[in-house]
Amino acid sequence: MRVLIVGGGGREHALAWKLSQSAEVEKIYCAPGNAGIAAVAECVPIEGEDIEKLQEFAREKELHLTVVGPEAPLMEGIVDVFQEKGQLIFGPGKLGARLEGSKAWAKELMHRHGLPTPGFEVFESPQEAYEYLRNASYPLVVKADGLAAGKGVTVAEDYFQAAGAVKASMEERIFGSAGNMIVIEECIQGEEVSVFALTDGSSYLLFPSAQDHKPVYDGDRGPNTGGMGCYSPAPILTPPLQEQVCRAILDPLLDALRMEEIDYRGIIYGGLMVTEEGPQVLEFNVRFGDPEAQVLLPRLETDLFPLLYEAARGNLGAISQPRWSGDAAVCVVLASGGYPGSYEKGKEIHGLDQVSGEEKAVIFHAGTALRNGKVITSGGRVLGATAWDPSLQKAVQKAYSLAERISFEDMHYRRDIAHRALSRGV
């Protein structure tokens, strides 16, 4: 089988790395790819949102499956275009992608169908939002409606913080059109966990839990990022709680999508808050997480290709439950100086040769490129140092050992990935 992966970050490297281990996959292309992906796939110089060129490439190469990594092409309707041409592709269509692409639409869907989610209001006018905030109870959460690379959420402790978030989103337009509309949401307390399910629209397979670390600094301080690290499994998601998530969230969500005549095939990624009253949905995403993919896929003992292929065909019932390693996996993200704000590119990366070939460890490339035979930085999140071990503590130590042997100018990373689980003595 010949496969195309759309995207060029750490998630796509993890997908390419795992698919390269499949006995069923003879050739992998990745568009546009990165320096690390080039070791396991042929990188193609087509950007992920150039849907017409991607479709033409898939036709010319007679590809058997296209796997969409990032959310933006899904929102642009890449799946609909491929399906119209009879080409098999993994991911939801444009209608289903609204689950991530419009927080307002997703919240209203959840409200209509009784999924547990914090109370909210939707605003299209900044003046109306300011008026609401003057009489609101704090803290509360201000969210840009559209895609904002994980940075469009502000937890506001008072009116001034909340009004600043509204102004930045709706008047200064720092998130572009993603901030045309905002959601103002009740701020609930608890511990976050990520839940992933692979679905063909009628049934689903549940993946293990994971916990991401969004704030840029240790102790969950500083602005949100696309993710500074991750670990799996997350002990907060106990077996009884997992059953509750399936019963109260995943089952009703699939029912809701079918009732609204949305044929959803791909990944459902729920960002949940575990509260004293039970799990609540903070948001849904419509693709593998990044960096969650970097800890989930190393734990997958089953061949990944049939899972994606049969889900795309609407035939997930033909697949047995996937097998998962009992190991804990940890990913530490190595980021450029200044990230998630402005940062420089083109810094040479040193030490990659010192960590290659390590057992139960891999460096996933996120923002890298090749220049004159050298690997350089080309993004905010540059590398994911990933390791796995039966002991979470040893997996953490191993991941940080990898990180310490890599360097580039102004590199920074969090030093407390998996701190919640370790504090429980896991």
DRENPATI-442111 format. One record per residue: x, y, z of N, C-alpha, C in turn. Coordinates in steps of 0.001 Angstrom, whole numbers, plus 524288, in hexadecimal, padded with zeros to 5 digits. Example, Ala and Ser with C-alpha at 12.3 -4.5 7.8 and 13.67 -1.06 7.14 Angstrom:
BEGIN
833867E9C681E788300C7EE6C81E78833907F31C81E78/832327F73681BA8835667FBDC81BE4832648001E81EBE/
This chain:
BEGIN
803427FB56800008000080000800008036C804E780000/801A3808E47FD358045C80DE07FCE880122811FE7FFCB/803C4814E2803398011181871806CB8035F81DE98065C/7FFF0821D7806A4801948274C807007FFF78296380C53/803A082BCC80F138027B82E88813F8802B48345E812DF/7FEA783729814517FE7383CCC813868002D83F808188C/8042A842D4818288061C845B081CAD80BFB8454C81D25/80E248480482100813D2847FD82180815B6848F682702/812AA8474682AE88142984829830508155B843228333F/8158D8439783879816BF83F1683BB0812AE83AD683B55/80DC683C4D83B058098D8387283A6D80A4D8355083569/80B95838158312280C3C8356B82C2081117831F082C1E/815378339782EEA819C38302F82F628185482B348324E/8154482BBC83677813998271C8396A8104D8237C83604/80CD6825B9832D4809A68228582F4C80D0E81FC082B41/810B882299828EE8142982041825048178D81C068276D/8199981D1282C0D81CE98194C82ED8819E48144582FE7/81509814C5831A7811F58101F832DE8104080D4D82DEC/80E8B81027829F280CE580DA8825178116F80B0382253/8163580D008231481AC680A9C8209781BE180529822C5/81994803EE8274881A497FEC3829AA816477FACE827C0/812847FC918248280E517F929822B48101E7F5AF81E3C/80EC27F0AA81E9880FFF7ED0181A6280CAF7EE1D8158D/8086C7F10081633804E27F20F811D98065B7F6F980ED1/809D97FA2E810EE80B277FF2B80E73810607FEAE80BA6/810467FF818067A815137FF0D80367817AB8044C80270/814888089A8028F816B180DBC801598139A811E680446/816778158D806AF81400819F3809698160481F098070F/8125482275805BC81395827C98043D8119F82B5B80896/8142E82FD98093B81259833AD80D0B812D48392080ABD/80E9583C2080B0F80E888415E808DD80D128455C80D05/810AA8490780E71815E48499C80C3381A1F8467D80F16/818E484459813B381CCC8416F816A7820AC844F981970/824BC8428D81BA1828F28457C81E2982DDF8422E81E2E/831F884410820BB83704841608207C836D583BF3822E2/833C783B33826F1833658360D8295C8300B8325482644/82BB38344A82437828308310C8211182B0482EED81C4D/82EC9831ED81A3C831A4830538158E8347E82B2681645/835568298781B26838058248F81C228347381FDA81B4B/82F3D820AA81B6B82B9D81C3E81AF5827A781CF781696/827C382171813F6823F88228080FCD826708261980BCA/824318263C8072A825E7829F080325822EA82F00803D7/825B683336804F38232883841805CD821FC83AD580086/81D5083D098003F81B6383F647FB6A81A75845327FC6A/81C8F848B07F92281C1784E537FA37816B88508F7F8D3/812B784E937FB8180D678509A7FAEA80B71851F58005B/80990856B38010C807A48584C80624802798559380768/80172854F180C707FCF1851F780E297F7B58544080CA6/7F7868595C80B777F28985BC180A087F1FD85C9080428/7F5BB85A8B801217F54885AC27FB6D7F260855E27F9A2/7ED50855F17FA847EA20851377F9E87EA2184F3C7F44C/7E9E6852C57F08F7E9B58511E7EB147EEA784E297E98C/7F3338503D7EB0E7F81A84D917E9C47F899848577EC99/7F6C3848217F16F7F6F7843367F45C7F38D83F137F1C1/7EEF9840A97F00D7EB6E83CFD7ED7B7EDC783B0C7E854/7F01D83E9B7E5687F29D83D107E07B7F728839587E177/7FA2F83A6A7E58C7FE9A837057E6D47FCA7831977E84D/7F8868314F7EB837F65E82C447ED1C7F4658292E7E865/7F22B82BF37E4937F03F8294E7DFE07F4C9827517DC8C/7F8C582AAA7DBD17FD37829277D888800188246F7DABC/800A7824427DFE98038A81FFF7E2668000D81B447E39A/7FB0381BB07E2567F73F817817E34E7F7958159A7E8F7/7F7118195E7EC827F798818387F2167F2CD8155F7F427/7F3A98120F7F7FD7EF6480F007FA3D7ECCD811BB7FED9/7EFB18154F8016E7ED8081804805F27F07381D1D806D0/7ED828213E807EA7EFCA82627809AF7EE2C8270980F50/7F1DF82862812AE7F0E9829538183E7F1F682F1381954/7EE06831E081B307EE958377D81C377F03483847821DA/7F4BC83ABB822AA7F6A483BB3827EF7F4478407C82A77/7F5028453A828457F34984A0582ADF7ED8684B3B829E9/7EB8684ECE82D137E5FC8502982CDC7E49C853D68285E/7E8348574C826D37E6DD85B49822F07E504858FD81DBD/7E7BC8552581B6F7E5B7852F0816867E05D8505A8172D/7DF5F84E1A81BBC7DA4184BC581CAE7D60484FF581C8D/7D7288546C81F137D36C858B681F0A7D2A085AEA81984/7D6A985A8D8164B7D64785C8D810F37D37F858C780D4A/7D2418540480F317CF398505F80C127D25784C96808D2/7D72F84B5780A6C7DA61847BB807607D7D084266806CD/7D5238409A80AE17D2A883B7480AAE7CE4E83B618069C/7CB3783F82806617C6ED83FD1802997C90183FA97FCFD/7CD4D842707FC057CF9B842987F6C57D18483D307F533/7D45883A8D7F8AF7D655835537F77B7D1DA831847F6A3/7CDF0831C07F9F97C99082E147F9817C68F82EDE7F46E/7C601833C77F2C47C358834D77EDD17C62F832557E938/7CB5E831AB7E9CB7CE7E82F427E5A47CF2C8295C7E67E/7CC8A8273E7EA707CCE2821A67EB6E7D1F381FE87EDED/7D4A6823817F09B7D9A9822377F3077D8F1821927F8E8/7DB0D81D5E7FB057DA5581C268008A7DDB181FBE803E4/7DB468220E807DA7DE02825CB80B2B7DC0A8253A810BE/7DFA3825CC814827DE5E8253781A137DDB582A9781C82/7D91982B8A81E987D7EA8307C821297D242831F182030/7D0068354E823657CAA583707822927CA3983B0981E2E/7C5A483B5381BDE7C49D83F4B817EF7C414844AB81A68/7C30B84887817107C2E084DF0818D97BEB084ED281CFD/7BA3184C4181C6F7B60B84CE88204C7B7B884AD68259F/7BA0184623825B77BBBF843E182AA57C041846CC82D0B/7C3A184925829BF7C83184BF982BB57C6B2850DD82EBB/7C1C08529382E367BFFE8570E831527C03D855E483731/7C064850DA838837C0C284F5F83E027C58D851DE8408A/7C9AE8529783D7B7CE4C8556583F547CE9285AEB83D2A/7CCD785B9C8385D7CD8886088835AE7CA12864EA837A0/7C5D8863A283A597C272867A983C967C0D58660B8420F/7C3288688A845EC7C1D68674284B557BC1D8687784C79/7BA1386C9484A0B7B49886DF084ADF7B108869A3848CA/7B223867CC8440E7AEF386397841C37AF4585EAF8451A/7B40085D59846D97B4B1858A384A067B1C58591184F35/7B21F85D9A851B87AF6E85E59856B67A97A85DFD855FD/7A7828603E851D17A1E586008850DC7A01E85A8084F98/7A3678578184CC57A23C851FC84BC27A1EA84EF8850DF/7A5C384FD08544E7A5C384D1F8595D7A0FA84E9C85C92/79FA58539485C7879B168556785F7479617852E085D69/79589852A385836790CD85058855E87902A84AA08574F/7948F847E3857BF794498423685868795BF8406685DE8/79632843FC86186796BA842998670379C0084092868B7/7A032841F1865EB7A56484060867B17A7218440B86C15/7A9DE8420186FFE7AB90845558745A7AFDE84914872B9/7AEE284E1F8732F7B2AB8521E871B47B18785701874DE/7B56F85A2C876207B47885EEA879387B09E8629587688/7ADBC86596879BC7AA2A8697F877AC7AD1086D8B8746B/7AA5786FDB8708F7AD0C8734A86CE37A9478773086A71/7AB9E87B408682B7A8DF87F0A864E67AC4C8800A8601C/7A9BB8812985BB47AC7C88238856CF7ABA1887E985545/7AFDC88A84853867AF7E890118521F7B1FB8910F84CD0/7AF4C89443849A87B16889606844AA7B2AA89BD7844C7/7B14789E75849077B24D8A40A849A47B59E8A4F284E81/7BA0C8A7BD84E187BD388A8C1852BC7BA448ABFE856CB/7B6FF8AFA38550A7B4148B2DD858BE7B0638AF8C85C10/7ADC08ABDB859937AA458A86585C7F7AD5F8A4F886045/7B2138A35685EA57B5658A02A862157B71D8A354866D6/7B8BA8A845865FB7BA5A8AB9186A647B5CD8AC5F86E37/7B12E8AD3A86C267ACA08AE0986F737AB948A937872CE/7AC068A4A8870627AB4489FC58734C7AF6189F3B87798/7B43F8A089876577B88E89FDA87A0D7B80D8A36487ED0/7B59A8A7EF87E2B7B50F8AB8F882957B1D48A93988700/7AE568A5B9885B77AAE78A369889B27ABFD89DA188A9D/7B05A89BB1888807B18189618888D57B42C894BB88DFB/7B40788FBB88F4E7B6F288DA7893C87BC2788B88891D8/7C03188C3E894F37C57F88AA2893677C7938868A89728/7CB5A883488953E7CDD38835D890167CA388813388BDB/7CB7F88277887007C8DF8803C882837CCD087F9F87E15/7CB1A87D24879DE7CEA387BCD875927CCBF87E7487094/7D0518811486DDE7CF2488391868DB7D1ED8807A86497/7CEEA87EBA860A67D11E87B8585C787CFE987DE085724/7D3EA87E4D853E87D2FD87F8B84E687D01387AFF84BF3/7CC6487C2A848857C91487815846507CC0A8745A842C3/7CF978766383F9D7D21C8733483BA07D7628710D83D3C/7DA4986F218395E7DF5786CB883A4A7E360870CF83BC5/7E5FA87003840327E9DD873CD842067EEBE8711784412/7EFDE86C68841FF7F4AB869858434C7F554868BA8492D/7F0ED867CF84BE27F12A866D0851807F20586B9E854CF/7F1FC8704D852707F35E87514855507EEC3878C8855FC/7EA11877358545D7E5A687AC08546E7E25087A878594A/7E4728787185D937E176877C5862687E3F187AF8866C4/7E0C487E0E869847E29C8812686DF57DF3F88005872B2/7E1B987E72877007DEFA87DF887BFC7DF768834287EB4/7DB0F885FC87F387DB0A88B59881427D94388B6B886F4/7DC7288DE188A347DB3D88E3888FCC7D7C6892E389115/7D782896B588D887D45089B5B88E8F7D2A489DC48895A/7CF968A1FF889C87CD808A4888851C7D1D08A66888179/7D5FE8A892883AF7DA118AAE6880737DCDC8A6C887D25/7DDF18A24587F727E05389E0B87C6F7DCAE89C2787827/7D7B089B69879917D3E589974875C97D32089D5C87159/7D2A28A25F872B17D1E58A65B86EB17D6B38A6BD86B29/7DB4F8A5F586D727E0138A5F886A4F7E0218A18886660/7DE2B89CEF867FB7DDEE8987A8646E7DA098997B86009/7D59489BDB861617D1B389D2985D617D3F98A1118597E/7D68F8A51A85B7A7D8D28A913858117DCEE8A6B58546D/7E0618A36E856AC7E4878A105853847E23A89DAD84F28/7DE1D89AD08506B7DBCB8974284CA37D86989A10848A2/7D4CE89D7784A7F7D0C689F908470A7D2238A4DD844AB/7D56E8A7ED8474A7D6BB8AD1F8453F7DC4B8AD598430E/7E0148AB47845FD7E5708AB3A843FF7E6488A6B684029/7E2D78A2C3840777E2BA89E6683CBE7E7ED89B6E83C85/7EA0A89A56841227EF0F89795841487EE94891F883F52/7E9C888FDC83F347E8F288A9D83D217E65C88AC1837C5/7E64F88F518354C7E3E388FCA830307DE0888EBF83076/7DC0188C3F82C6A7D66088B3582C2B7D4918876E83062/7D8408848C832CD7D6CD880E6836FE7D468883BC83BA4/7D582888D483C1F7D37988BCF840807CEBF88F2383F3B/7CC5688E4B83AAA7C7A889148839437C33D8905E83D27/7C31688BB683F367BF2E88A388430E7C2128880D847C8/7BFEA888C184C707C25D88690851167BE518839585454/7C05F88007857797BD4487D3D85B5B7BF3A87EE8860BA/7BBB48808D864117BD07881B2869867BA9E87D6286CC8/7BDF587AB986FBC7BC78875BF8721E7BD66875D3877FC/7BA0D8731187AC57BAC98723B8805B7C00F86FA48814A/7C2E38715E8853D7C7ED86F02886947C70386AD688AB3/7C818865FE8894A7C73C861A688CF07CC7485FAC88EF5/7CC4E85D1C8936D7D10885B498960F7D1888556189591/7D65D853948952B7D75D84E01894D57DC8F84D0B89236/7DD318485E8902D7E209846E188D7F7E0C284561887EC/7E3E38475B8843F7E2DA8464A87EBD7E50D8410387D13/7E26E83EA78793F7E449839D0876EE7E287839B587140/7E5AD8373A86DF87E46A836B68686A7E2978312D8674D/7DE3B830C6864807DC0182BB2863177DB8F82B6E85D25/7DD4E8271885AE87DD44826688553C7DA138219D853C0/7D7028223384F957D41181DD084D7A7D49781DDD8478F/7D55481946845577D57C8188C83FAB7D016816C383DFC/7CDAD8198083A4A7C85181832838D77C79A817FB832F0/7C3DD814B6831467C2328149182BD47BCCB816FE82B31/7BAF88199782F4D7B5EF81C2B82F2C7B19F81933831E3/7B25381405832717AE4F810ED835157B06780E30839EB/7B54E80CAA839DC7B7BF80A4483E737BCF880CF283F70/7BF4A80BD2843E97C45080E3E8450B7C7B880A998484C/7CCCC80B89847FA7D0B3808D884B2F7D34480CF084EA5/7D36280BE9853B57D59580FA68576D7DB7080EEA857E9/7DE5081334857D17E3EC81327858A17E50C8140E85E6D/7E9D481307860317EB3A814418659D7EB0781A23866A1/7EAD181B8286B917EAA88210386D1E7F00A8238486CAB/7F00D828A986C907F4EC82BB086C817F3E5830D986F44/7F80C83356871057F782838818736A7FBA483C208711D/7F9B88406286EC97FD088444086C417FE878487A8702B/802A884B5986F088045E84FC6872348047C8548E86EA8/80073857CF86EE97FFEF85C4486B568032E8611086CDC/80317862D0871D480606867968731C80BE3866EC87218/80E7786B25870C9813D286AD586EF2817BC869C887355/8167486B5C8783481A4A86AF387C6E818C4866D288070/81CA68651F8837281BC28615D887A6817758634888B4F/814CF85F8788DB7810A9860F28915380BD5862FE88E93/80B56861E78897E806D6863A388662806358698C8868E/80A8E86C4B8860180A8087203885D880BA0873E88804A/80A07878BE87F5C80B2687B2887A5A806F887A248764E/807A787C4F871AA803B187BCF86D898033C8763486B8A/7FEAD87502869677FDD486FDD8671A800E986F4786207/8026C86A77861108053B8690B85C4C80224864C885989/8045D862BC8555A8021085E27852DD803118592C855E2/806248597B85A1080763854EB85D4580D338548385E31/80ECB8548B8632C8145B854588648B8161C84EF186649/8128B84B3986631813EA845F3867C680F07842E986911/80FB983DCC869C280B2683A7686A6A80CE08354C86CC5/809258329186F3180A4582D42870F480553829F587098/80614824E087054801C882127870048037881C18872B0/7FFF88199E875B57FA9481B31876C97FA5B81F5487B14/7F5C5821E687B7C7F4D9825BA87F9B7F1AF82312883E7/7F3DE82280888947F13081F8488CAF7EC04821E088E72/7EB24826EA88D357E6308295588EAB7E19B8268F88C12/7E27D8243D887697DE4482194884A37DE2081BD48864C/7DB7F81AD588AA17DAEE8158D88CAD7D72D8126F8893E/7D72C80D2E8898C7D37880A148866E7CDC480BA388732/7CBDF80C9188C157C66C80E4B88C977C56C8138D889F2/7C9408171A88A527C89981C35887D87C8AE81BAE881EE/7CBDB8182487FEE7CC0D8173487A4B7C6BF8154587854/7C454811CB87B457BF1D80FEA879D57BB3581469879C3/7BBB4817F587D8A7B83D81C7B87DB57B9138200787904/7BDF9820B1877657BF2A823DE872CB7BC948218886DF5/7BCEC81C6786D667BA71819DE868E37B48A81A9886909/7B23E819BD86D897AC8B819D986E177AA4F81F5C86DA9/7ACF982337870047AACB8287E8705B7ACBD82C2886C1B/7B11382ABF869847B36582E66865C17B3F482C0386053/7B6E0827C085FC67B804825AF85A927B33282356857FD/7B0388202985AD37AB7E81DDD8588F7A7A682214856D0/7A642825DC85A497A2A5829E98588B7A4C182D698543C/7A9F682E30854117AC2A8316584FE77AB6482EC784AA0/7AC96829BA84A427ABCF826FE845497A612826FA843C1/7A2A8826388479579D068267E8468179B9582BE084462/79DC482FF6846C679C938354E8452279E5F8364783F87/7A3168348683E327A51A83550838ED7A1BA83281834E9/7A00882DBB8363179CA182AE5832957975B82DA083203/7953482F838365D7902A8323D836307907F8372B832E0/795148399C832D3795D683E6282FC1797E383D2782A47/797C08380B828EE799298362D823B279EC0837A282234/7A243836EF825FD7A7D5837D6825197AA9C8328F82527/7ACE18311D820BC7AFC582C2E8203C7B55982D318221D/7B66F82BA2826E17BB6882D01829667BEE78283082997/7C3418285C826CB7C71382418826CD7CC6B8265C82804/7CEAA824A682C4F7D3BF826B882DD57D48482665833A7/7D74282A3C835CA7D86E82A7383B5E7D4D082E5C83E0E/7D2B482CC68427B7D0268306A846127D3BF830FC84AC5/7D541835C584BD37D8F6836EA850057D62C83A97853CD/7D4DA8387C858517D22283B9485C397D5D683DB286050/7D5DD842D4860E87D89E8454D8653D7D4D4845D5869BF/7D589842C586DCE7D1BD842678720B7D3ED844AB87717/7D0688468487A667D1BD8480187FB87CEFC8443D88365/7D201841A0886A57CFC283E0488A787CE738412B88F59/7C966841EB890557C786844F9894C17C52484165898DB/7C3A88439B89D457C122840808A1607BBEE83E5189F88/7B97B840F089BB87B47783F22899A87B51E83B5B8951B/7B9F883A67893727BAE0836F788F057BDAF839CA88A9F/7BEB283714886477C1938397A881F27BE4183D7087EF5/7C0C3841D787D897BE42845E787A6B7C19E846DC87591/7BF12847EA8712C7C1EE848DD86C4B7C38F84E9786C00/7C8A184F8D86BCF7CA98854CF86AE47CAA28560886511/7CC3C85235861F47CC5F852ED85C447CCF784DA8859A0/7CB9284D83854B17CCAC849088515B7D07E84AA984D1E/7D4038470D84BB77D755847AB8472B7D6468432184376/7D7DF843B983E907D63483FFD83A8F7DAD283D2D837FD/7DF1983CB583AE57E3DB83A30838CE7E7118384683D68/7EB2A8356483C4D7EEBD833CE8406D7F102838AA84302/7F1D783865848107F43D83CC384AC97FA0B83D10849B0/7FC228419884A9C801BF8427684A1880359845A684EE6/805C38434C852E88091E83EAD852A5806B78398285473/8018683922855117FF5083429856F08009382F918535C/800A68308084E34801F382C4284A968075A82A0184BB7/80AED82D5284D9E8104982B9B84E8E810C3827FC85340/80CC8827CC8569C80CE68240185AED8091481F8A85A10/804EF820658570D8012D81C33856238032F8183F85225/8055681A1084DCF806E381673849B080B67812E084B3F/80F3D814A384E6B81321810DC85041810D080C8A853AB/80C5C80D7A85622809EA8098C859738067E805C38565A/80566806F8851668020F803AF84E2D8051A7FEF584C2E/803627FA5084DB5806037F58684BFD8039C7F35284707/7FEF27F50A845C17FC377F3598410A7FE0A7F69083C5D/7FDBB7F459837BB7FEE87F722832E27FB1F7FBBD8325D/7FD3980068831987F9F780511831317F6F98055882C0B/7F95A80374827D37F6F48043E822B57F165802148224B/7F0537FD2B823C97EAF37FB42823427E6FF7FE6C82664/7E8A48009582AD47E517803C282DF27E3598089182AE1/7E70F80B508288F7E5CE80FFF8259C7E2DC80EAA82098/7E49180A9081E027E24A80902818FC7DC95807738198D/7DB728042781D6E7D60F8025281E157D2868069382045/7D49E80A03823877D17280E6F825637CFEA811DF820CE/7D399812EB81D477D27881628818B47CE7A8138A81520/7CE8380E5D814F87CAD080B73811AB7C58580AC481449/7C50180C528193D7C01C80B8081C057BF5B805E681DAD/7C3B98033581EAE7C37E7FD9281FAE7C6807FC218249E/7C60B7FF50828B07C9137FE7282D6E7C7767F96A83036/7C2BE7F79382F1F7C0FD7F2AC831797C44F7EE0082FEE/7C74F7EE8B82BB67CAB07EA45829F37CFC07E9F982D0E/7D0A67EDCC830787D58C7EE30833597D4D47EC5F838FE/7D87C7E93B83ACB7D87D7E7B08404C7DA657EC38843A0/7D9597EBE8848B37DB557EFEC84C477E1477F03C84BD5/7E3667F4DC84B167E91E7F55284AC97EBB87F3E184FF2/7F08B7F20B84F987F3907F0B08543E7F7167F554855AB/7F7697F65685AB97FA877FAAE85CA77FE897F8C486093/803367FACE86042807517F98A86402805DE7FB818696B/807937F8A986D5C806DF7FA73872BC80ACD7FE928745D/80E797FFD9870DE8125B803DD8721980FD0809408728F/8122280C84875BE810D681216875C881467814CE871DE/8124B818BD86F1E8156281BA486B4B815478217086CA5/819B28240A86BB081A518299286D0D81CD582C6A8687E/81ACA831068674081D17834568633381E4C839AF86582/8231883B70864E5824C5840A68668D825D3843DB861A6/82316848348610E8239B84B7B85C668281884F5585D26/82B9E84F758595E82FFD853258595282E768579B855AD/82E1B85C48857D582BDE860B8854FA82FE7864F9853EC/82EB2868378500D831FA86CAB84EB68315E87101852C0/8358F873EF853B3835508785B8573F8314187C5085574/82DE887DF485918829C8881A8857C38248887F29856DF/8246F87A2A8557F81F7B87771854AD81C558775E859BB/817278786B859BA81393878A0855458131A87DFE852BA/81667881A28543981686886A98518881A1E8865884CCE/81C9488AAE84B628200788AC5846CB8251D887F184804/827408856D8441E82C1A88274844CC82F108826183FA6/834188814F840008375B8810283B54837AC87B5E83963/8386D87AD78345483918875B6831E483EB28753182FEA/83FF58708A82E168450886FB982BA08497B86E7582F54/8484186D168343884C5686BAC837F884DFE865FB8371B/853128650F836CA854EB85FB583603853FF85C7183AED/8521A857B183A29850E88542783E80855708505983F25/8576284FF2843ED85BCC84C808452085A04847F984895/85CAB843888480C85BD983F2584B968581B83AFE849BD/855AB83BB28453D851ED837B98436D85495832798428D/8598283290840DE85C5582DB08400185D6A82AD684525/85D7582DB28497C85E9B82B4984E8F859FC8284D850CE/8553E8294E84EC985097826D48510884DF38231384D3C/850178226E8489E84DB981ED2844DD84ED6819348467E/84B29815D58459684BDB8104A846C384AF180EC284C63/8493A8125884FAC8480F8110D855228435680D658555F/843948098D858DD83F36805E78596883A9E808A485C17/835E08079585A0F8310E809DB85C2B8317180FCA85C9E/833608123485880833D8817E58586283419819A8852BD/8321C81E54851C0832548208884C7B831ED8267984CE6/8349A829288495A8341A82ECF848F18307582FF584461/82BE6832288459582844833AB8417C829598395683FEE/829EA83A3883ADE82AF083F76838DE825CA8424C8380E/8258C8472B839DA820D984A5983936821FB84EF58359F/82569852858375F826D18570F8343682C7D856C9832A3/82DC08535E82EE483329852DB82D178335D852EF82726/838078540F82515838F1853FC81F7583EA88529A81E8B/83FE285143819BC845468502B8183F8477F854CA8153E/84C5A8565C816A084F0F85A83813CE854C58590D81362/856888584180E9B85C00856C280D9D85D7D851EB810C4/859EB84E2F8110085AFE8494D813AF85A8C8498581996/8592384E0681BAF8589884E9C82159852E184F5F822C6/8515984D5F8275F84C0184DF98294384B9F8532382C38/847CE8565C82AA98472385B7E82D1A8418685C1682F10/840BE85FF28326483B88861078346A83852863F28304F/83337862B58301682FCC8656882C5C82A678667682EB0/829F1865F8833E1824E8866D983662825928681583C1F/82123868E983EC58214286A158445F8223D86549847A2/81F3E86131846978204C85C288490E823BC8591C8454E/82868857C68470782C68855CC8436E82CC484FDF8437F/82D3584D928481E82DED847EB848AF82AB0845EC84D3D/82970840EB84D0D826E883E4F8517182A3B839C085339/82CAE83A3E857CD82FDE83607859F682C358323485CAC/82B9382D9085A69827A5829D385C2A82A35824BF85DEE/82861822BB8625482A6F81DD4864668260F81AE88671D/8269B815C886785822A3812A586A338252E80E5086D56/8228380CCD871988249E8091687558820118072A878BD/820608026987AED81C3E800B587E8081B728047088313/81F9880730884A481F4C80AF8888E181ED781079886A8/81AC08135B8882F81A34818C08866681EE781BFB88808/820C181B4488CD38253281E4A88EB5829FF81D6588B4A/82AF58187B889C082F77817558866D82EA981979880E6/829C28196787F09828AA81BA3879E2829B98217E879E8/828498241D87E238295C829B387EAB82F3E82AB087EAB/83214827AF881CF837C1828568821A83A538277887CCE/838748239387A0083AA08223E874EA8399E8269D870EE/834C5828C1870FB8337582CF786D5B836D5831C586E6B/837AC833008736D83AE88378A874B4840A88368087388/842538319D873E1847B18305287263848898315786C96/844958301586963844E58314E863D48453D8373786306/841C383A0E865B08418283FB986501846AB8425C86660/849328406986A7384E0A842DD86C4A852988423186884/8523183E61865078567283D6B8614E855A68403F85C1C/8515F8432685BB88503D84622856F8850AD84BED85841/8527184EF885481852D78549A855798523D857A68506C/8501385C41850FA850318604484CEB84F838657E84FB0/8511E869A384D2E8512986EC684FA984BC58703D851C0/84B9F871D8856C3846D2873A485960842C286F5585A29/8445286A7A859D7840AB8662485AC483E798665E86053/839788653C860EB8374A864DD8663583326860958665E/8324D85E7086B0D82E4E85A6B86BC282CA885A3E87171/828028583F872518261E857AC877A7828F28533087A5B/829C7853CB87F7E82CA984FDE8827D8290984C8B885E7/823D584D2D885388203B84A88888D381BF68477488607/81D358456F88162819558425687E98817E583D7B881D2/812D883C6B88227810968380A8852F810A08390A88B0B/8111783E0088CAA8119083F1B8924480CBB83D7F89557/8081783DC8892F08036883C52895CC803628368589720/804B4833548934C804D282DB3894388092382C3A89810/80DBC82EAE8977A8121782D7189B02810D882F108A09B/80DE4833468A13580C77835018A67D808D38311F8A92B/8063982DE98A5FC802D9829D38A83C805F7824DF8A978/80AFB824F08A82780E29820578A93080D8281C0D8A536/80BAD81D6F8A06D80ADC8198A89C5D810168179C89A48/
